[in-house]
Amino acid sequence: MAKQKIILAINAGSSSVKVSVYKSEDPSKPPIQLAEAQISGLTAPPATLDYKRASKTVCKGQEVKGVDSQESAFEAILDYLTGDHDLRDISDRESITHACHRVVHGGDAPTAHVIDSATYHRLEELMDLAPLHNAGALSIVKECQKALPKATNIAYYDSSFHQTMAAATRTYLIDPKIAQRNGLRKYGFHGISYAFITRTVAEYLKKDPENTTIIALHLGSGASACAIKNGKSLDTSMGLTPLEGLPGATRSGSVDPSQASAAPKNYTSAPHAEEILNKKSGWKALTGTTDFGKISSSNAPECQLAFAIFVDRILGFVGSYYVKLEGHVDALVFAGGIGEKGASLRTAIVDKCRCLGFELDESKNGKAIEHVVQDIGKEGSRHRTLVCQTDEQFEMARSCARGVQTARMHDIEPKL
């Protein structure tokens, strides 16, 4: 009989830490979610806790004192989990056997890695490529190793899914020696989400993932698009970092880098420019809000412009990917918080894609998304249009429970 695994799936953001707890007794079956805890407001105190046990909301927006960093947030969550007497599978910290960490940038790593000293050192090296994105994950990894010394820590990379992109797709036309020395190429991100989307959409369509071809849109405060051919990433909108491609709540998306020299007083250095384009741009810079729901429903000219820009940029990738896939597409799939909830955005995009064979059923599109995969397409249209409630936490826990696609860093030739 397989030994029971208690798995933490950890996602450390810049202002929040989210931990989902799963139990696995049989690797051939999906893990069971036991609880989910999230502490938000780390950069805008007071910090607050949302906690669910199974499907029951235990607390929401509860203020937590003495929490002002990702490390202290993780400690507070561990205390809450082990102190919940109704969460009987976790009697103490030693009950936790595995901790899965979402790491945005994994460089060339094609699989998840058990985090040993070699892995941790490699992730530190990658900080040069993703200083704004890997720092949170690394701080939690270090805290986790200290707080849960008996647990196995595993890094799951958002970039791994896209290692199947061809050289012509991932290569930048710059000096190849500089590119190779510094690891400058397209990597792509949101890969854990795209792995979940590919697998669940394939199940919905009753196809093998290896025979499933989709255009997937992960639309949230960070947004990207991906062309997935026969279950593998053919191309994606994000590049060396998540900044390239679609705009987001505070990200500019792709812009002409010459603007830094055209406005030198506003971009005083490369790190300063990167911070502005990542944290002080996007639709918030135009509208004053990161809430795309408010933008979608507003008649204010700046909100209508932000909405139109987002639609325009998304259409550019959908059209490009449709051509790259030679029109052989099983479905256009919307995912992410905005993709799942933004009926008006879906309408604006799909209406422009009618020429490609995508059509919406407005009655279906207007309904709440209640299933993991839900069809919103018009009966008889050439291609399907779907919404997928993506779940990166579950995807990590599932992979951990199955014990697949995990290696140690020194088992793979490290290269940038």
Disulfide bonds with the S-S distance in Angstrom:
none
